[in-house]
Amino acid sequence: MKKKVVLASGNAGKLAEFGQNLAPIGIELIPQSVFVAVEAEETGLSFVENAIIKARHACAASGLPALADDSGLEVDYLMGKPGIHSSRFAGEDGPHKDAANNAKLLQALTAVELPERTARFQCVLVYMRHANDPVPLICQAAWEGHILLQAQGEGGFGYDPLFAIAGTHSSAAQLGKAEKMAISHRGQALKKLIAALT
């Protein structure tokens, strides 16, 4: 019998991505929207804090174990920004959010040469057995690269068209889904989580 776990996100892409990878170890992911309409307010000061807040919120609403992820882009030249504010970097929400965030990032790096545009994606996954779990399982991974001078590729989402994988000039948006999952921050964190749960 499959173990039901709530994904602390309403993101359909994440649900499909995580669900596909967790199904072989007997986990059925359920979106938190089944239990609660409002997403947790991310008031933490780090990826770890925000992921814990989201997981606890989903556990409390559902009474089931929960999985949360908090991830974002750190640009060294910008002292780690956009960081935990990656999804709201340009202050926009809605269908044009990614384009606005990417435009703001390119603008912030206007006169910066490629060698100084180092960056990484960070991902923190938190698995909580219940809302009062004193020892949540935390898995973290980073994906090193740099920010391109202009967008490349049609795939992916968020900052993928601007993020070149370390040692290449190919963007994350030019990778196939399976290829990206094998090497990305989220893919690496998920491998650690699966190893910890099995």
C-alpha positions as CSV (number, residue, x, y, z in Angstrom):
1,M,0.0,0.0,0.0
2,K,1.3,3.4,-0.9
3,K,2.2,5.9,1.8
4,K,0.3,9.2,1.4
5,V,2.5,12.3,1.7
6,V,1.4,15.9,1.2
7,L,3.4,18.1,-1.1
8,A,3.5,21.6,0.5
9,S,3.1,23.3,-2.8
10,G,0.4,24.1,-5.4
11,N,2.9,23.9,-8.2
12,A,1.7,21.2,-10.7
13,G,5.2,20.9,-12.2
14,K,6.8,20.1,-8.8
15,L,3.9,17.6,-8.0
16,A,4.6,15.7,-11.3
17,E,8.4,15.9,-10.9
18,F,8.5,14.8,-7.3
19,G,5.6,12.3,-7.6
20,Q,7.3,10.5,-10.5
21,N,10.5,10.0,-8.5
22,L,8.9,9.1,-5.2
23,A,6.3,6.6,-6.6
24,P,9.0,3.8,-7.0
25,I,9.6,3.9,-3.2
26,G,5.9,3.6,-2.4
27,I,5.0,7.3,-1.8
28,E,1.9,8.8,-3.3
29,L,2.2,12.6,-3.3
30,I,-1.0,14.7,-2.7
31,P,-1.1,18.4,-3.4
32,Q,-1.8,20.5,-0.2
33,S,-4.6,22.3,-2.1
34,V,-6.7,19.1,-1.3
35,F,-6.6,20.1,2.4
36,V,-6.0,23.9,2.5
37,A,-6.5,26.8,0.1
38,V,-3.9,29.1,1.6
39,E,-0.2,28.5,1.2
40,A,2.1,29.1,4.2
41,E,3.5,32.6,4.6
42,E,7.3,32.3,4.0
43,T,8.6,34.4,6.9
44,G,11.9,32.5,7.3
45,L,15.3,34.1,6.8
46,S,16.8,31.0,5.0
47,F,15.8,28.2,2.6
48,V,15.8,25.8,5.5
49,E,13.4,27.9,7.7
50,N,11.0,28.5,4.8
51,A,10.9,24.8,3.9
52,I,10.2,23.9,7.6
53,I,7.4,26.5,7.8
54,K,5.8,25.1,4.6
55,A,6.1,21.4,5.7
56,R,4.6,22.2,9.1
57,H,1.7,24.1,7.6
58,A,0.9,21.1,5.2
59,C,1.2,18.6,8.1
60,A,-1.1,20.6,10.3
61,A,-3.7,21.0,7.6
62,S,-3.7,17.4,6.5
63,G,-2.7,15.3,9.5
64,L,-0.3,13.5,7.1
65,P,3.5,13.6,6.6
66,A,4.6,16.4,4.4
67,L,7.3,17.3,1.9
68,A,8.3,20.9,1.3
69,D,11.0,22.4,-0.9
70,D,12.4,25.8,-0.8
71,S,14.8,26.8,-3.6
72,G,16.3,29.7,-5.3
73,L,19.2,31.3,-7.1
74,E,22.2,32.9,-5.4
75,V,24.4,35.3,-7.5
76,D,27.8,35.9,-6.0
77,Y,28.2,39.4,-7.5
78,L,24.8,40.4,-5.9
79,M,25.9,39.0,-2.4
80,G,23.7,36.0,-2.7
81,K,20.6,37.7,-4.1
82,P,17.9,37.0,-5.1
83,G,18.2,34.0,-2.7
84,I,15.1,33.3,-0.7
85,H,13.3,36.1,-2.6
86,S,14.0,34.4,-6.0
87,S,10.4,33.9,-7.0
88,R,9.4,37.5,-5.9
89,F,12.6,39.3,-7.0
90,A,10.9,41.8,-9.3
91,G,7.8,42.0,-7.0
92,E,5.5,40.6,-9.7
93,D,3.1,37.7,-9.5
94,G,1.1,36.0,-12.2
95,P,2.0,34.8,-15.7
96,H,4.8,37.3,-16.4
97,K,6.6,36.8,-13.1
98,D,9.5,34.7,-14.6
99,A,10.1,37.3,-17.4
100,A,10.1,40.2,-14.9
101,N,12.5,38.4,-12.6
102,N,14.9,37.5,-15.4
103,A,14.8,41.1,-16.7
104,K,15.6,42.5,-13.3
105,L,18.5,40.0,-12.9
106,L,20.0,40.9,-16.3
107,Q,19.7,44.6,-15.4
108,A,21.4,44.1,-12.1
109,L,24.4,42.5,-13.9
110,T,24.5,44.9,-16.9
111,A,28.2,45.8,-16.8
112,V,29.4,42.6,-15.1
113,E,31.8,40.3,-17.2
114,L,31.1,36.6,-17.5
115,P,33.9,35.5,-15.0
116,E,32.2,37.5,-12.3
117,R,28.7,36.2,-12.9
118,T,29.1,33.0,-10.9
119,A,25.9,31.7,-9.3
120,R,24.2,28.6,-8.0
121,F,20.8,27.2,-7.5
122,Q,20.1,26.0,-4.0
123,C,17.4,23.5,-3.0
124,V,16.4,22.4,0.5
125,L,13.9,19.6,0.9
126,V,12.2,19.0,4.3
127,Y,10.2,15.9,5.2
128,M,8.1,16.0,8.3
129,R,6.3,13.0,9.8
130,H,3.8,15.3,11.7
131,A,3.4,19.0,12.5
132,N,5.3,18.7,15.8
133,D,8.2,16.6,14.3
134,P,11.2,17.7,16.4
135,V,13.7,16.2,13.9
136,P,12.5,16.9,10.3
137,L,14.6,15.2,7.6
138,I,16.5,18.0,5.8
139,C,18.3,17.4,2.4
140,Q,20.2,20.2,0.7
141,A,22.0,20.4,-2.7
142,A,23.5,23.1,-4.8
143,W,24.0,23.4,-8.6
144,E,26.9,25.5,-9.7
145,G,27.0,27.7,-12.8
146,H,27.0,31.3,-14.0
147,I,24.5,33.8,-15.4
148,L,24.5,34.2,-19.2
149,L,24.4,37.6,-20.9
150,Q,21.1,36.8,-22.5
151,A,18.4,34.1,-22.3
152,Q,18.9,30.8,-24.1
153,G,16.5,27.8,-24.5
154,E,12.8,27.3,-24.4
155,G,12.5,24.7,-21.6
156,G,12.4,24.8,-17.9
157,F,11.0,27.7,-15.8
158,G,12.2,30.5,-13.6
159,Y,15.8,31.5,-14.1
160,D,16.6,28.4,-16.2
161,P,17.1,30.4,-19.5
162,L,19.8,32.5,-17.8
163,F,21.6,29.9,-15.8
164,A,24.5,28.2,-17.5
165,I,25.7,24.9,-16.0
166,A,29.3,25.1,-14.7
167,G,31.9,24.4,-17.3
168,T,29.4,24.9,-20.2
169,H,27.7,27.7,-22.1
170,S,24.4,25.7,-22.2
171,S,21.5,27.0,-20.1
172,A,19.3,24.8,-17.9
173,A,16.4,25.7,-20.2
174,Q,18.2,23.7,-23.0
175,L,18.2,20.5,-21.1
176,G,15.6,17.8,-21.4
177,K,13.5,17.1,-18.3
178,A,15.3,13.8,-17.4
179,E,18.7,15.3,-18.1
180,K,17.9,18.3,-15.9
181,M,16.5,16.1,-13.1
182,A,19.7,14.0,-13.1
183,I,22.1,16.9,-12.4
184,S,20.0,19.8,-10.9
185,H,19.9,21.1,-7.3
186,R,16.4,19.6,-6.9
187,G,17.3,16.3,-8.5
188,Q,20.4,16.0,-6.2
189,A,18.4,16.9,-3.1
190,L,15.7,14.4,-4.1
191,K,18.3,11.6,-4.5
192,K,19.5,12.3,-0.9
193,L,15.9,12.3,0.4
194,I,15.1,8.9,-1.3
195,A,18.3,7.4,0.1
196,A,17.3,8.6,3.6
197,L,13.7,7.3,3.3
198,T,14.7,3.8,2.0
